[in-house]
Amino acid sequence: MQAQSTDTKTFQLTQNGQLLGELIYQNLFSFKAEIRLANGESYAIRPIGIFSTRMAVTKDGAELASLTMNWLGQVVLMVRQTQEYVLKAPLFQGKYVLENQDGELIIQYDPTFNCRQFNYKYDISYKAAAENNFLVLLGVYGATYYIATMSGATAGLI
């Protein structure tokens, strides 16, 4: 499975050449985005709060998930207020891992940055239990959020 940025705003999630979903940012310097799955489902991601430290994921106006960065530099994904996942970037490993509440590895994202085209590609591996395209794309959003936050690229932007 791969998530490839096709332009400065869009990531396409594919497996064996089949489009599974897209993550589409409102613009280049925004945390506002939309997740569109191949089955037609659509989710909105919006920053919440004065400093946009929390991201709310909604479908038809109802909040389904949220993302926040904790003091350890990890992105915490809370899905339906019952399932918690943590996106970590282990030091010197060049990858991102999504773990469940028990610390089990669920999804691994191996990023590749193409400086000529100025885009990212994530090679994604996952456990069969995590075969959820919404969660996979939410992890791509979390990894991109982590990169932007840690690089200071979004300083002063909402």
N, C-alpha and C positions, 0 to 999 in steps of 0.2 A: 504494500500500500504506500502511496506517495501523496504528499501535499505540495503542489508546485505553484509558486506565484507566477501568474501569467502577465501581470502588469503591476503597477505600483499599488493597486487597491485590491486585487483579487487572488485568492488561493483556491485551487481546484483540487479536491480530494478524488484520487482515482485508484482503481485496482484492476490490473490486467487490461488497461485501456478504457475501462468503463467509468464514467463520471458518477461518483457517489454523492457529491455535494460540493458546495462552495462557501467560502468565507469572504464576504465582500465588505471592505471598509468604505465609509462614507467619502473620505478623501485621504490624501497621503498623511496629513498631520492630525488625524482624529482617532479616538478610541471607539467612536461609534461605528458599529458594524452590523452585518446581517449574516446569519447562517441559513443557507438554502439547501435542503436535502433533495435528492433525486426523486423522492416520493411526493414532492410538492410542499412539504412542511417548511415553515419559515419562522425564524427566531430573531429578535432584535437584541442587540447588545448596546447598552448605554451607560456612560459614566454617571455615578451618583455622588453627591457631596461636593463640598467647596473645592477640595483639591483633587477630585476625581479618583479617590483611592479605592473605591468599590465600583465594580461593574455589575449591573443587573441584566440578566438574560430573561426576556419575556416572550410569551407567545400569546397573541390576542389580548394583550394588556395584563395578563397574569404572570407574575414572576415565578420562573421555574428553577432558576439557578443564579448564583452570584460568584464573583471572583474578587478576591482581595489579596494583597501582598502582606505577609506577616513580617515580624521583626527579624526573622531568620533569612529573609530574601527568597522565600518560597511563595508560590501562588497557590492559594487555597481555593478550591472549587467546591461549592456547596450546592448539591443538586436536590431540589425538592425538600430542602431543610432536613433531609434524613441521611443522605449519602455524602460523605466528605472525601475529597481527593486532594492530594498535595502534588503540585508540579515542582520538581526540584531540578537544579542544574548542578550535578556533582562536580566539584572542583577538578579542573584539568582533564575532564573526560570528553568535553565537547559535545555533550548530548543532554537531552532533557528526559526525565522519567516521571511518569504519573503513577502515584501509589495510592492504594485505598487506605482506609482507616487503620487497617492492621499492618501497614507497611509493606504490603505485597506489591510487586511491580505489575502494573496493569498494561501500560502503554509506554513505549520508548520512542523518542523522536531523535533522529540523527540528522542535524541540519547541515546543509551545504550552501555556502554563499557564493554566488557568481558575481564577481565585481564588475565584469564587463557589461552584463545585463542589469546589474544592481537588483538581484532578486534572490530569494531563498527557495530551497527545495528541502523538504523533510522526508526522509525514508522512515517509515513507521512500521514498527513491529508491535504485536499485541497478543494477549492471551485470548483464547476463543471466547471467554466470558465477557470480554470487553468489546465484542464486535458491535459497537454502537457508534454509528457515524456522527451523531450529534456530539457525543463525548470526545471522539477523536478530533473533530473540528474545534471544539471548545478548548482542547489541549493545544492545538495549533495557535488559537487566539492567545492563550495563556503564555506560550513560549514567545510569541511576538511581543506581547505586553511586557514580559520579563526583559527581553532584549532592549526594547525602547526605554524602559524605566532604568535599567542598569547603565545604559549608555548616556543617559541624560538627554536623549534626542527629543524628548517631549517637554523639556523644561519650559514652563509658562504656557503650554498649549493644553487645550481641552478637547 
